[in-house]
């Protein structure tokens, strides 16, 4: 059996692999959009077929995982709403185990982040002792486990030589989805926030694509490839603007300035010419996109004013609601400073603070997090939780910075700069937005952390 699987794995041509991948994608799309009332039971037979196909080439499911990041479709199962990326995550686990157990090549390698990951998950598990709704806490904890399982499976599955291919594939997906978003925005005459097939998480995916394309634009030695990256950068800028997501705009502005500064310093050290000029060209592209978008859609900036109906004739700006959520998060921290109120309890604070049931805003905050990762874990897991969070963040940033400093070629610099940029973006945005350890954004983040873990700069 082992010899049979190895022969299939090594003898499949690229055309055959592409055929399998396309077949897998078609099956998945048919399943996603034909399920009656989102019933998961209609998914099971085709899920088995997909698993058997991917057993021949298990790495293909990583590509499928990236595809499902851009599809927001909810499937109801046992009181929980699952998404396509949740199901593909399970398929990745079974495909990984099935392939390696049959082939007998299972190898579980340690990573430099093991200690920080285990500490973070251990503290979150301890916080469950304070939960009132234990079922909700366990469900959120499982979502956290999911993203870290993805980290390990991608780290063990992907080869270092494939990193550039996965980054290019991700850029291609973001670009295709951005075209769809721009079409939606145009058909609605600029009167809607365009997210394509995805939800608001598309803004984080677009910023990831922007950082990668900007990095390749700065360090790519080939003029033709650099032109392509510049056009992609221009396209994604338009896609980011039509989401009309203020936090994403702020995040991109901050990370763009920081990365431009780091790139210019790196170019001087490596004696790479024209990097400063390319940075200024990218800045010109940003102003060009802003100008064109405002000329075509003068009311674009009005879409940044997000409000909801509060009382008859009265509206509340969502920024005010966010400040209210931040205040509740700090109040939750003071309720139990050491381990917080427990993971998953913030989504229904009326169980922790019954007096909130009489607040006129309770209907609008139910099911929301604080829109601030730092305050979320401070309220959910207390001082221990926030220390574990920052220990993990700084561990990832340290690895990213070391690999970036050790990248001595333009090709390595482009990859390490892109991955470091995404990590910095997540860290910065954690202070005012983000869902970086669960759901789609969490899988995106840990996927790039896995690529960073696998990446090894060429040593002279």
C-alpha positions as a Markdown table, in Angstrom:
| # | Residue | x | y | z |
|---|---|---|---|---|
| 1 | Unk | 0.0 | 0.0 | 0.0 |
| 2 | Unk | 2.8 | 2.4 | 0.9 |
| 3 | Unk | 4.6 | 1.7 | -2.4 |
| 4 | Unk | 1.3 | 2.4 | -4.3 |
| 5 | Unk | 0.8 | 5.7 | -2.7 |
| 6 | Unk | 4.4 | 6.8 | -3.2 |
| 7 | Unk | 4.3 | 5.8 | -6.9 |
| 8 | Unk | 1.1 | 7.9 | -7.4 |
| 9 | Unk | 2.6 | 10.8 | -5.6 |
| 10 | Unk | 5.8 | 10.9 | -7.6 |
| 11 | Unk | 4.5 | 9.9 | -11.0 |
| 12 | Unk | 1.6 | 12.3 | -11.3 |
| 13 | Unk | 2.4 | 15.0 | -13.9 |
| 14 | Unk | 1.6 | 18.7 | -13.4 |
| 15 | Unk | -1.2 | 18.4 | -15.9 |
| 16 | Unk | -2.7 | 15.5 | -13.9 |
| 17 | Unk | -2.4 | 17.4 | -10.7 |
| 18 | Unk | -4.0 | 20.4 | -12.2 |
| 19 | Unk | -6.9 | 18.2 | -13.4 |
| 20 | Unk | -7.3 | 16.8 | -10.0 |
| 21 | Unk | -7.2 | 20.3 | -8.5 |
| 22 | Unk | -9.8 | 21.6 | -10.9 |
| 23 | Unk | -12.1 | 18.6 | -10.3 |
| 24 | Unk | -11.7 | 19.1 | -6.6 |
| 25 | Unk | -12.6 | 22.8 | -6.9 |
| 26 | Unk | -15.6 | 22.1 | -9.1 |
| 27 | Unk | -17.0 | 19.5 | -6.7 |
| 28 | Unk | -16.5 | 21.9 | -3.8 |
| 29 | Unk | -18.2 | 24.8 | -5.5 |
| 30 | Unk | -21.2 | 22.5 | -6.4 |
| 31 | Unk | -21.4 | 21.3 | -2.9 |
| 32 | Unk | -21.3 | 24.8 | -1.4 |
| 33 | Unk | -24.0 | 26.3 | -3.6 |
| 34 | Unk | -26.3 | 23.4 | -3.9 |
| 35 | Unk | -26.8 | 22.4 | -0.2 |
| 36 | Unk | -30.4 | 22.5 | 0.8 |
| 37 | Unk | -30.8 | 25.1 | 3.6 |
| 38 | Unk | -27.1 | 24.8 | 4.3 |
| 39 | Unk | -27.5 | 21.2 | 5.6 |
| 40 | Unk | -24.1 | 19.6 | 6.3 |
| 41 | Unk | -25.4 | 16.1 | 5.6 |
| 42 | Unk | -25.4 | 16.8 | 1.9 |
| 43 | Unk | -21.7 | 17.6 | 2.2 |
| 44 | Unk | -20.6 | 14.3 | 3.6 |
| 45 | Unk | -20.6 | 12.0 | 0.5 |
| 46 | Unk | -18.7 | 14.6 | -1.6 |
| 47 | Unk | -16.4 | 15.3 | 1.3 |
| 48 | Unk | -15.4 | 11.6 | 1.2 |
| 49 | Unk | -14.7 | 11.8 | -2.5 |
| 50 | Unk | -12.6 | 14.9 | -2.1 |
| 51 | Unk | -10.7 | 13.2 | 0.7 |
| 52 | Unk | -9.9 | 10.2 | -1.5 |
| 53 | Unk | -8.8 | 12.4 | -4.4 |
| 54 | Unk | -6.6 | 14.6 | -2.1 |
| 55 | Unk | -5.0 | 11.4 | -0.6 |
| 56 | Unk | -3.1 | 11.2 | -3.9 |
| 57 | Unk | -1.7 | 14.7 | -3.5 |
| 58 | Unk | -2.4 | 16.0 | -0.1 |
| 59 | Unk | -0.7 | 19.4 | -0.7 |
| 60 | Unk | -3.5 | 20.4 | -3.0 |
| 61 | Unk | -5.8 | 20.8 | -0.1 |
| 62 | Unk | -3.7 | 23.7 | 1.1 |
| 63 | Unk | -4.6 | 25.5 | -2.1 |
| 64 | Unk | -8.2 | 24.6 | -1.5 |
| 65 | Unk | -7.9 | 26.0 | 2.0 |
| 66 | Unk | -6.8 | 29.4 | 0.6 |
| 67 | Unk | -9.7 | 29.4 | -1.9 |
| 68 | Unk | -12.3 | 28.9 | 0.8 |
| 69 | Unk | -10.9 | 31.9 | 2.7 |
| 70 | Unk | -12.7 | 34.0 | 0.1 |
| 71 | Unk | -16.1 | 32.2 | 0.3 |
| 72 | Unk | -18.5 | 33.2 | 3.1 |
| 73 | Unk | -21.2 | 30.6 | 3.2 |
| 74 | Unk | -22.7 | 29.4 | 6.5 |
| 75 | Unk | -23.6 | 25.7 | 7.1 |
| 76 | Unk | -25.7 | 24.9 | 10.2 |
| 77 | Unk | -24.7 | 21.9 | 12.1 |
| 78 | Unk | -25.7 | 20.9 | 15.7 |
| 79 | Unk | -26.3 | 24.5 | 16.8 |
| 80 | Unk | -23.1 | 25.9 | 15.2 |
| 81 | Unk | -22.7 | 27.8 | 11.9 |
| 82 | Unk | -19.7 | 26.4 | 10.0 |
| 83 | Unk | -18.0 | 27.9 | 6.9 |
| 84 | Unk | -16.3 | 26.2 | 4.0 |
| 85 | Unk | -12.9 | 26.9 | 5.5 |
| 86 | Unk | -13.9 | 25.0 | 8.6 |
| 87 | Unk | -14.8 | 21.9 | 6.6 |
| 88 | Unk | -11.7 | 22.2 | 4.5 |
| 89 | Unk | -9.6 | 22.4 | 7.7 |
| 90 | Unk | -11.0 | 19.1 | 8.8 |
| 91 | Unk | -10.3 | 17.6 | 5.3 |
| 92 | Unk | -6.7 | 18.9 | 5.7 |
| 93 | Unk | -6.3 | 17.1 | 8.9 |
| 94 | Unk | -7.7 | 13.8 | 7.6 |
| 95 | Unk | -5.9 | 14.1 | 4.3 |
| 96 | Unk | -2.6 | 14.8 | 6.1 |
| 97 | Unk | -3.0 | 11.9 | 8.5 |
| 98 | Unk | -4.3 | 9.5 | 5.8 |
| 99 | Unk | -1.5 | 10.2 | 3.4 |
| 100 | Unk | 1.3 | 10.0 | 5.9 |
| 101 | Unk | 0.0 | 7.1 | 7.8 |
| 102 | Unk | -0.4 | 5.0 | 4.6 |
| 103 | Unk | 2.9 | 6.1 | 3.1 |
| 104 | Unk | 4.6 | 5.7 | 6.5 |
| 105 | Unk | 6.4 | 9.0 | 6.2 |
| 106 | Unk | 4.7 | 10.8 | 9.1 |
| 107 | Unk | 7.2 | 13.3 | 10.6 |
| 108 | Unk | 6.2 | 15.8 | 13.3 |
| 109 | Unk | 8.9 | 18.5 | 13.5 |
| 110 | Unk | 9.2 | 20.9 | 16.4 |
| 111 | Unk | 9.0 | 24.6 | 15.7 |
| 112 | Unk | 10.5 | 27.7 | 17.5 |
| 113 | Unk | 7.0 | 28.7 | 18.4 |
| 114 | Unk | 6.0 | 25.6 | 20.2 |
| 115 | Unk | 6.5 | 27.0 | 23.7 |
| 116 | Unk | 4.6 | 30.3 | 23.1 |
| 117 | Unk | 1.7 | 28.4 | 21.4 |
| 118 | Unk | 1.4 | 25.9 | 24.2 |
| 119 | Unk | 1.5 | 28.7 | 26.8 |
| 120 | Unk | -1.1 | 30.7 | 25.0 |
| 121 | Unk | -3.5 | 27.8 | 24.6 |
| 122 | Unk | -2.9 | 26.7 | 28.2 |
| 123 | Unk | -3.8 | 30.1 | 29.6 |
| 124 | Unk | -6.9 | 30.2 | 27.5 |
| 125 | Unk | -7.9 | 26.8 | 28.8 |
| 126 | Unk | -7.4 | 28.0 | 32.4 |
| 127 | Unk | -9.7 | 30.9 | 31.6 |
| 128 | Unk | -12.5 | 28.5 | 30.9 |
| 129 | Unk | -12.8 | 27.9 | 34.7 |
| 130 | Unk | -14.4 | 31.4 | 35.0 |
| 131 | Unk | -16.9 | 30.9 | 32.2 |
| 132 | Unk | -20.7 | 31.0 | 32.9 |
| 133 | Unk | -21.5 | 29.6 | 29.5 |
| 134 | Unk | -19.0 | 26.8 | 29.3 |
| 135 | Unk | -20.3 | 25.5 | 25.9 |
| 136 | Unk | -19.7 | 28.9 | 24.3 |
| 137 | Unk | -16.2 | 29.0 | 25.9 |
| 138 | Unk | -15.3 | 25.5 | 24.6 |
| 139 | Unk | -16.6 | 26.3 | 21.1 |
| 140 | Unk | -14.3 | 29.4 | 20.9 |
| 141 | Unk | -11.4 | 27.4 | 22.3 |
| 142 | Unk | -11.9 | 24.9 | 19.5 |
| 143 | Unk | -11.7 | 27.7 | 17.0 |
| 144 | Unk | -8.4 | 28.7 | 18.5 |
| 145 | Unk | -7.2 | 25.1 | 18.3 |
| 146 | Unk | -8.2 | 25.0 | 14.6 |
| 147 | Unk | -5.9 | 27.9 | 13.5 |
| 148 | Unk | -2.9 | 26.4 | 15.4 |
| 149 | Unk | -3.6 | 23.0 | 13.9 |
| 150 | Unk | -3.5 | 24.7 | 10.5 |
| 151 | Unk | -0.2 | 26.3 | 11.4 |
| 152 | Unk | 1.4 | 22.9 | 12.2 |
| 153 | Unk | -0.1 | 21.1 | 9.2 |
| 154 | Unk | 1.1 | 23.8 | 6.8 |
| 155 | Unk | 4.5 | 23.8 | 8.4 |
| 156 | Unk | 4.9 | 20.1 | 8.1 |
| 157 | Unk | 3.4 | 19.9 | 4.6 |
| 158 | Unk | 4.9 | 22.8 | 2.6 |
| 159 | Unk | 8.5 | 22.7 | 1.3 |
| 160 | Unk | 10.6 | 25.7 | 1.5 |
| 161 | Unk | 10.8 | 25.9 | -2.3 |
| 162 | Unk | 7.0 | 26.2 | -2.6 |
| 163 | Unk | 6.7 | 29.4 | -0.5 |
| 164 | Unk | 6.9 | 31.7 | -3.5 |
| 165 | Unk | 4.3 | 29.6 | -5.4 |
| 166 | Unk | 1.9 | 29.9 | -2.5 |
| 167 | Unk | 2.4 | 33.6 | -2.2 |
| 168 | Unk | 1.8 | 34.1 | -5.9 |
| 169 | Unk | -1.3 | 31.9 | -5.7 |
| 170 | Unk | -2.6 | 34.0 | -2.8 |
| 171 | Unk | -2.1 | 37.2 | -4.8 |
| 172 | Unk | -3.9 | 35.6 | -7.7 |
| 173 | Unk | -6.9 | 34.8 | -5.5 |
| 174 | Unk | -7.0 | 38.2 | -4.0 |
| 175 | Unk | -6.8 | 39.9 | -7.4 |
| 176 | Unk | -9.7 | 37.8 | -8.9 |
| 177 | Unk | -11.8 | 38.5 | -5.8 |
| 178 | Unk | -11.0 | 42.2 | -6.0 |
| 179 | Unk | -12.2 | 42.3 | -9.7 |
| 180 | Unk | -15.5 | 40.9 | -8.5 |
| 181 | Unk | -15.7 | 43.5 | -5.7 |
| 182 | Unk | -15.0 | 46.3 | -8.1 |
| 183 | Unk | -17.7 | 45.1 | -10.4 |
| 184 | Unk | -20.2 | 44.9 | -7.5 |
| 185 | Unk | -19.3 | 48.4 | -6.5 |
| 186 | Unk | -19.6 | 49.8 | -10.0 |
| 187 | Unk | -23.0 | 48.1 | -10.6 |
| 188 | Unk | -24.3 | 49.7 | -7.4 |
| 189 | Unk | -22.9 | 53.1 | -8.4 |
| 190 | Unk | -20.7 | 53.2 | -5.4 |
| 191 | Unk | -23.6 | 53.1 | -2.9 |
| 192 | Unk | -22.6 | 49.8 | -1.2 |
| 193 | Unk | -19.6 | 48.3 | 0.6 |
| 194 | Unk | -18.3 | 45.7 | -1.8 |
| 195 | Unk | -17.0 | 42.5 | -0.3 |
| 196 | Unk | -17.5 | 40.1 | -3.2 |
| 197 | Unk | -18.2 | 36.5 | -2.1 |
| 198 | Unk | -16.6 | 37.2 | 1.2 |
| 199 | Unk | -17.6 | 39.3 | 4.2 |
| 200 | Unk | -15.7 | 42.1 | 5.9 |
| 201 | Unk | -12.7 | 39.8 | 6.4 |
| 202 | Unk | -11.9 | 40.4 | 2.8 |
| 203 | Unk | -10.2 | 43.7 | 3.9 |
| 204 | Unk | -7.6 | 41.8 | 5.8 |
| 205 | Unk | -7.1 | 39.4 | 2.9 |
| 206 | Unk | -6.6 | 42.4 | 0.5 |
| 207 | Unk | -4.1 | 44.0 | 2.9 |
| 208 | Unk | -2.1 | 40.7 | 2.9 |
| 209 | Unk | -2.1 | 40.8 | -0.9 |
| 210 | Unk | -1.1 | 44.4 | -0.9 |
| 211 | Unk | 1.9 | 43.7 | 1.4 |
| 212 | Unk | 3.1 | 40.8 | -0.8 |
| 213 | Unk | 2.7 | 42.6 | -4.1 |
| 214 | Unk | 4.5 | 45.7 | -2.6 |
| 215 | Unk | 7.3 | 43.6 | -1.4 |
| 216 | Unk | 7.8 | 41.9 | -4.7 |
| 217 | Unk | 7.5 | 45.3 | -6.5 |
| 218 | Unk | 10.4 | 46.7 | -4.3 |
| 219 | Unk | 12.8 | 43.7 | -4.5 |
| 220 | Unk | 11.9 | 41.9 | -7.7 |
| 221 | Unk | 14.9 | 42.2 | -10.1 |
| 222 | Unk | 12.9 | 41.3 | -13.3 |
| 223 | Unk | 11.3 | 44.4 | -14.8 |
| 224 | Unk | 8.4 | 42.4 | -16.3 |
| 225 | Unk | 7.5 | 40.8 | -13.0 |
| 226 | Unk | 7.9 | 44.1 | -11.2 |
| 227 | Unk | 5.4 | 45.7 | -13.6 |
| 228 | Unk | 2.9 | 42.9 | -12.9 |
| 229 | Unk | 3.3 | 43.4 | -9.2 |
| 230 | Unk | 2.8 | 47.1 | -9.6 |
| 231 | Unk | -0.5 | 46.6 | -11.5 |
| 232 | Unk | -1.7 | 44.1 | -8.9 |
| 233 | Unk | -0.8 | 46.6 | -6.2 |
| 234 | Unk | -2.9 | 49.2 | -8.0 |
| 235 | Unk | -5.8 | 46.8 | -8.4 |
| 236 | Unk | -5.8 | 45.8 | -4.8 |
| 237 | Unk | -5.7 | 49.4 | -3.6 |
| 238 | Unk | -9.0 | 49.9 | -5.5 |
| 239 | Unk | -10.4 | 46.8 | -3.9 |
| 240 | Unk | -9.4 | 48.0 | -0.4 |
| 241 | Unk | -11.1 | 51.3 | -0.9 |
| 242 | Unk | -14.5 | 49.9 | -2.1 |
| 243 | Unk | -14.7 | 47.9 | 1.2 |
| 244 | Unk | -15.0 | 51.2 | 2.9 |
| 245 | Unk | -13.4 | 49.7 | 6.0 |
| 246 | Unk | -11.8 | 52.4 | 8.1 |
| 247 | Unk | -9.7 | 50.1 | 10.3 |
| 248 | Unk | -8.2 | 48.5 | 7.2 |
| 249 | Unk | -7.4 | 51.9 | 5.6 |
| 250 | Unk | -5.6 | 53.0 | 8.8 |
| 251 | Unk | -3.8 | 49.6 | 9.1 |
| 252 | Unk | -2.6 | 49.8 | 5.5 |
| 253 | Unk | -1.4 | 53.4 | 5.9 |
| 254 | Unk | 0.6 | 52.6 | 9.0 |
| 255 | Unk | 2.1 | 49.4 | 7.7 |
| 256 | Unk | 2.9 | 51.0 | 4.3 |
| 257 | Unk | 4.9 | 53.8 | 5.9 |
| 258 | Unk | 6.8 | 51.4 | 8.2 |
| 259 | Unk | 7.6 | 48.9 | 5.4 |
| 260 | Unk | 8.8 | 51.7 | 3.1 |
| 261 | Unk | 11.2 | 52.9 | 5.8 |
| 262 | Unk | 12.5 | 49.3 | 6.4 |
| 263 | Unk | 12.8 | 48.6 | 2.7 |
| 264 | Unk | 14.9 | 51.8 | 2.0 |
| 265 | Unk | 17.2 | 50.8 | 4.9 |
| 266 | Unk | 17.5 | 47.3 | 3.6 |
| 267 | Unk | 18.3 | 48.5 | 0.1 |
| 268 | Unk | 21.2 | 50.6 | 1.4 |
| 269 | Unk | 22.6 | 47.6 | 3.3 |
| 270 | Unk | 22.4 | 45.3 | 0.3 |
| 271 | Unk | 23.3 | 48.0 | -2.2 |
| 272 | Unk | 20.1 | 47.4 | -4.2 |
| 273 | Unk | 19.5 | 50.2 | -6.6 |
| 274 | Unk | 16.2 | 52.0 | -7.3 |
| 275 | Unk | 14.3 | 50.8 | -4.2 |
| 276 | Unk | 13.8 | 54.3 | -3.0 |
| 277 | Unk | 12.5 | 55.3 | -6.4 |
| 278 | Unk | 10.1 | 52.3 | -6.4 |
| 279 | Unk | 8.8 | 53.3 | -3.0 |
| 280 | Unk | 8.0 | 56.7 | -4.4 |
| 281 | Unk | 6.3 | 55.2 | -7.4 |
| 282 | Unk | 4.1 | 53.1 | -5.1 |
| 283 | Unk | 3.2 | 56.2 | -3.2 |
| 284 | Unk | 2.2 | 57.9 | -6.5 |
| 285 | Unk | 0.1 | 54.9 | -7.3 |
| 286 | Unk | -1.7 | 55.3 | -4.0 |
| 287 | Unk | -2.5 | 58.9 | -4.7 |
| 288 | Unk | -3.6 | 58.0 | -8.3 |
| 289 | Unk | -6.1 | 55.4 | -7.0 |
| 290 | Unk | -7.5 | 57.8 | -4.4 |
| 291 | Unk | -7.9 | 60.5 | -7.0 |
| 292 | Unk | -9.5 | 58.3 | -9.6 |
| 293 | Unk | -11.9 | 56.7 | -7.0 |
| 294 | Unk | -13.0 | 60.1 | -5.8 |
| 295 | Unk | -13.5 | 61.4 | -9.3 |
| 296 | Unk | -15.6 | 58.5 | -10.3 |
| 297 | Unk | -17.5 | 58.2 | -7.0 |
| 298 | Unk | -17.5 | 61.5 | -5.2 |
| 299 | Unk | -19.6 | 60.1 | -2.4 |
| 300 | Unk | -17.0 | 57.4 | -1.6 |
| 301 | Unk | -15.8 | 59.1 | 1.6 |
| 302 | Unk | -19.4 | 59.3 | 2.9 |
| 303 | Unk | -19.4 | 55.5 | 3.1 |
| 304 | Unk | -16.8 | 55.8 | 5.9 |
| 305 | Unk | -19.6 | 57.1 | 8.1 |
| 306 | Unk | -21.1 | 54.0 | 9.5 |
| 307 | Unk | -24.1 | 54.3 | 11.7 |
| 308 | Unk | -27.2 | 52.4 | 12.9 |
| 309 | Unk | -30.7 | 53.3 | 14.0 |
| 310 | Unk | -30.7 | 53.7 | 17.8 |
| 311 | Unk | -34.0 | 55.4 | 18.6 |
| 312 | Unk | -36.7 | 57.0 | 16.4 |
| 313 | Unk | -34.9 | 59.8 | 14.6 |
| 314 | Unk | -31.6 | 59.1 | 16.4 |
| 315 | Unk | -28.5 | 57.4 | 15.0 |
| 316 | Unk | -25.3 | 56.2 | 16.6 |
| 317 | Unk | -22.0 | 56.2 | 14.8 |
| 318 | Unk | -20.2 | 52.8 | 15.0 |
| 319 | Unk | -17.1 | 54.4 | 16.4 |
| 320 | Unk | -19.2 | 55.3 | 19.5 |
| 321 | Unk | -20.3 | 51.7 | 19.8 |
| 322 | Unk | -16.7 | 50.5 | 19.5 |
| 323 | Unk | -15.7 | 52.8 | 22.4 |
| 324 | Unk | -18.6 | 51.4 | 24.4 |
| 325 | Unk | -17.3 | 47.8 | 23.7 |
| 326 | Unk | -13.8 | 48.8 | 24.8 |
| 327 | Unk | -15.2 | 50.2 | 28.0 |
| 328 | Unk | -17.1 | 46.9 | 28.6 |
| 329 | Unk | -13.9 | 44.9 | 27.9 |
| 330 | Unk | -12.0 | 46.9 | 30.5 |
| 331 | Unk | -14.8 | 46.5 | 32.9 |
| 332 | Unk | -14.7 | 42.7 | 32.3 |
| 333 | Unk | -11.0 | 42.7 | 33.0 |
| 334 | Unk | -11.5 | 44.5 | 36.4 |
| 335 | Unk | -14.2 | 41.9 | 37.2 |
| 336 | Unk | -11.4 | 39.2 | 37.2 |
| 337 | Unk | -7.9 | 40.7 | 36.6 |
| 338 | Unk | -6.0 | 37.5 | 36.7 |
| 339 | Unk | -7.9 | 35.2 | 34.3 |
| 340 | Unk | -10.6 | 37.4 | 33.0 |
| 341 | Unk | -14.3 | 36.5 | 32.6 |
| 342 | Unk | -13.4 | 33.4 | 30.5 |
| 343 | Unk | -13.0 | 32.7 | 26.8 |
| 344 | Unk | -16.1 | 33.3 | 24.7 |
| 345 | Unk | -18.1 | 35.1 | 27.4 |
| 346 | Unk | -17.8 | 38.6 | 25.9 |
| 347 | Unk | -20.2 | 37.6 | 23.2 |
| 348 | Unk | -23.1 | 37.6 | 25.7 |
| 349 | Unk | -22.0 | 39.9 | 28.5 |
| 350 | Unk | -25.5 | 39.9 | 30.0 |
| 351 | Unk | -24.7 | 36.6 | 31.6 |
| 352 | Unk | -21.7 | 38.2 | 33.3 |
| 353 | Unk | -23.3 | 41.6 | 34.0 |
| 354 | Unk | -27.1 | 41.1 | 34.2 |
| 355 | Unk | -27.6 | 44.9 | 34.5 |
| 356 | Unk | -26.7 | 45.2 | 30.8 |
| 357 | Unk | -30.0 | 43.8 | 29.9 |
| 358 | Unk | -31.6 | 47.2 | 30.6 |
| 359 | Unk | -29.1 | 49.0 | 28.3 |
| 360 | Unk | -30.7 | 50.3 | 25.0 |
| 361 | Unk | -27.5 | 49.1 | 23.3 |
| 362 | Unk | -27.7 | 45.5 | 24.4 |
| 363 | Unk | -29.3 | 44.4 | 21.1 |
| 364 | Unk | -26.5 | 45.9 | 19.1 |
| 365 | Unk | -23.6 | 44.4 | 21.1 |
| 366 | Unk | -24.9 | 40.9 | 21.5 |
| 367 | Unk | -22.5 | 38.5 | 19.7 |
| 368 | Unk | -19.8 | 41.1 | 19.1 |
| 369 | Unk | -16.2 | 41.1 | 20.4 |
| 370 | Unk | -14.5 | 44.3 | 21.5 |
| 371 | Unk | -13.0 | 44.9 | 18.0 |
| 372 | Unk | -9.7 | 45.0 | 19.8 |
| 373 | Unk | -7.6 | 41.8 | 20.1 |
| 374 | Unk | -5.6 | 43.2 | 23.1 |
| 375 | Unk | -8.7 | 44.2 | 25.0 |
| 376 | Unk | -10.5 | 40.9 | 24.0 |
| 377 | Unk | -7.8 | 38.7 | 25.6 |
| 378 | Unk | -7.4 | 41.1 | 28.5 |
| 379 | Unk | -11.1 | 40.7 | 29.3 |
| 380 | Unk | -11.3 | 37.0 | 28.5 |
| 381 | Unk | -8.1 | 35.7 | 30.1 |
| 382 | Unk | -6.9 | 38.6 | 32.2 |
| 383 | Unk | -3.3 | 39.6 | 32.8 |
| 384 | Unk | -2.1 | 36.0 | 32.1 |
| 385 | Unk | -3.9 | 36.0 | 28.8 |
| 386 | Unk | -2.4 | 39.3 | 27.6 |
| 387 | Unk | 1.1 | 38.2 | 28.7 |
| 388 | Unk | 0.7 | 35.0 | 26.8 |
| 389 | Unk | -0.6 | 36.9 | 23.7 |
| 390 | Unk | 2.4 | 39.3 | 23.7 |
| 391 | Unk | 4.8 | 36.4 | 24.2 |
| 392 | Unk | 3.5 | 34.7 | 21.1 |
| 393 | Unk | 3.5 | 38.0 | 19.1 |
| 394 | Unk | 7.1 | 38.8 | 20.0 |
| 395 | Unk | 8.2 | 35.3 | 19.3 |
| 396 | Unk | 6.8 | 35.5 | 15.8 |
| 397 | Unk | 8.2 | 39.0 | 15.3 |
| 398 | Unk | 11.6 | 37.9 | 16.5 |
| 399 | Unk | 11.7 | 35.0 | 14.0 |
| 400 | Unk | 10.4 | 37.3 | 11.2 |
| 401 | Unk | 13.0 | 40.0 | 11.9 |
| 402 | Unk | 15.9 | 37.5 | 12.1 |
| 403 | Unk | 15.0 | 35.9 | 8.8 |
| 404 | Unk | 14.5 | 39.3 | 7.2 |
| 405 | Unk | 18.0 | 40.4 | 8.4 |
| 406 | Unk | 19.6 | 37.2 | 7.2 |
| 407 | Unk | 18.0 | 37.6 | 3.7 |
| 408 | Unk | 20.9 | 38.7 | 1.5 |
| 409 | Unk | 19.4 | 38.3 | -2.0 |
| 410 | Unk | 16.6 | 40.2 | -3.6 |
| 411 | Unk | 14.6 | 37.0 | -3.9 |
| 412 | Unk | 14.9 | 36.1 | -0.3 |
| 413 | Unk | 14.4 | 39.7 | 0.8 |
| 414 | Unk | 11.1 | 39.9 | -1.1 |
| 415 | Unk | 9.7 | 36.8 | 0.7 |
| 416 | Unk | 10.9 | 37.6 | 4.2 |
| 417 | Unk | 9.9 | 41.2 | 3.8 |
| 418 | Unk | 6.4 | 40.2 | 2.8 |
| 419 | Unk | 6.0 | 37.7 | 5.6 |
| 420 | Unk | 7.4 | 40.2 | 8.2 |
| 421 | Unk | 5.1 | 42.9 | 6.8 |
| 422 | Unk | 2.0 | 40.7 | 7.4 |
| 423 | Unk | 3.1 | 39.9 | 10.9 |
| 424 | Unk | 3.6 | 43.6 | 11.7 |
| 425 | Unk | 0.2 | 44.4 | 10.2 |
| 426 | Unk | -1.5 | 41.9 | 12.5 |
| 427 | Unk | 0.4 | 43.2 | 15.5 |
| 428 | Unk | -0.4 | 46.8 | 14.8 |
| 429 | Unk | -4.1 | 46.2 | 14.0 |
| 430 | Unk | -4.6 | 44.1 | 17.2 |
| 431 | Unk | -4.8 | 47.3 | 19.2 |
| 432 | Unk | -8.0 | 48.5 | 17.5 |
| 433 | Unk | -9.5 | 45.7 | 15.4 |
| 434 | Unk | -9.1 | 42.1 | 14.2 |
| 435 | Unk | -10.0 | 38.5 | 14.7 |
| 436 | Unk | -6.5 | 37.1 | 14.4 |
| 437 | Unk | -6.9 | 33.8 | 16.2 |
| 438 | Unk | -10.1 | 32.4 | 14.9 |
| 439 | Unk | -12.3 | 32.3 | 11.9 |
| 440 | Unk | -11.0 | 33.4 | 8.4 |
| 441 | Unk | -8.6 | 36.1 | 9.6 |
| 442 | Unk | -7.1 | 33.7 | 12.1 |
| 443 | Unk | -6.4 | 31.0 | 9.5 |
| 444 | Unk | -4.9 | 33.7 | 7.2 |
| 445 | Unk | -2.6 | 34.9 | 9.9 |
| 446 | Unk | -1.4 | 31.4 | 11.1 |
| 447 | Unk | -1.0 | 30.3 | 7.4 |
| 448 | Unk | 1.5 | 33.1 | 6.9 |
| 449 | Unk | 3.2 | 32.4 | 10.2 |
| 450 | Unk | 3.6 | 28.8 | 9.0 |
| 451 | Unk | 5.2 | 30.0 | 5.8 |
| 452 | Unk | 7.6 | 32.2 | 7.9 |
| 453 | Unk | 8.5 | 29.1 | 10.0 |
| 454 | Unk | 9.3 | 27.1 | 6.8 |
| 455 | Unk | 11.2 | 29.9 | 5.1 |
| 456 | Unk | 15.1 | 29.7 | 5.2 |
| 457 | Unk | 17.2 | 32.4 | 3.7 |
| 458 | Unk | 20.1 | 31.3 | 1.5 |
| 459 | Unk | 23.3 | 31.6 | 3.5 |
| 460 | Unk | 26.4 | 32.7 | 1.7 |
